[in-house]
Amino acid sequence: MSEFGKSLLKSAKQAAEIAAGTAKPGTYRITTYDENGKPQVIADFSEEVLAQMDAEIAAEREAETQQLEREAPSAIKDR
């Protein structure tokens, strides 16, 4: 499983802890409210997981950019 997948699994476990009422403080939550005002958590990520996801996305984009830069000279030669 990729690191990103592990992060998502960890976040899902955190969401389950919130539902059970045993969640640790310091999480980022997306909450909606029904017509009776009852809150419903629809997503929950710790600050650490969000930072890790951002770093992984940035690294993937950088790798794609470097790959395109390496391929560009050979594409021009092939013409």
C-alpha positions in Angstrom: 0.0 0.0 0.0 1.3 3.5 -0.9 2.1 6.0 1.8 -0.9 8.0 0.5 -3.2 5.0 1.0 -1.8 4.5 4.5 -2.6 8.1 5.3 -6.2 7.7 4.1 -6.6 4.6 6.1 -5.3 6.5 9.2 -7.8 9.3 8.5 -10.6 6.8 8.2 -9.7 5.4 11.6 -9.7 8.9 13.0 -13.2 9.4 11.6 -14.3 6.2 13.3 -12.9 7.5 16.6 -14.9 10.7 16.2 -18.1 8.7 15.5 -17.4 6.7 18.7 -16.6 9.8 20.7 -13.0 8.7 21.4 -11.2 11.1 19.0 -8.1 12.9 20.1 -8.1 16.7 19.9 -6.3 18.6 17.1 -8.1 17.3 14.1 -9.5 19.1 11.1 -13.2 18.2 10.4 -15.7 19.0 7.7 -19.1 19.0 9.3 -22.6 19.4 7.9 -25.8 20.0 9.9 -29.2 18.5 9.2 -32.5 20.4 9.3 -32.7 19.7 13.1 -29.2 21.1 13.7 -27.6 17.8 14.4 -24.0 17.8 13.3 -22.6 15.1 11.0 -18.9 14.8 10.3 -18.3 14.1 6.6 -14.5 14.2 6.6 -11.8 14.2 9.3 -8.1 14.6 8.7 -5.4 15.4 11.3 -3.2 18.4 10.6 -0.3 15.9 10.2 -2.1 13.9 7.5 -3.1 17.0 5.6 0.5 18.2 5.6 1.8 14.8 4.5 -0.8 14.6 1.7 0.2 18.1 0.5 3.9 17.1 0.5 3.2 13.9 -1.5 1.1 15.7 -4.1 3.9 18.3 -4.5 6.5 15.5 -4.8 4.4 13.8 -7.5 4.0 17.0 -9.5 7.7 17.7 -9.3 8.5 14.2 -10.5 6.1 14.6 -13.4 7.7 17.9 -14.3 11.2 16.4 -14.2 10.0 13.5 -16.4 8.5 15.8 -19.0 11.7 17.9 -19.0 13.8 14.7 -19.6 11.5 13.6 -22.4 11.3 17.0 -24.1 14.8 16.9 -25.7 14.3 13.4 -27.1 10.9 14.3 -28.6 12.5 17.2 -30.4 15.4 15.0 -31.8 12.9 12.5 -33.1 11.3 15.0 -35.5 
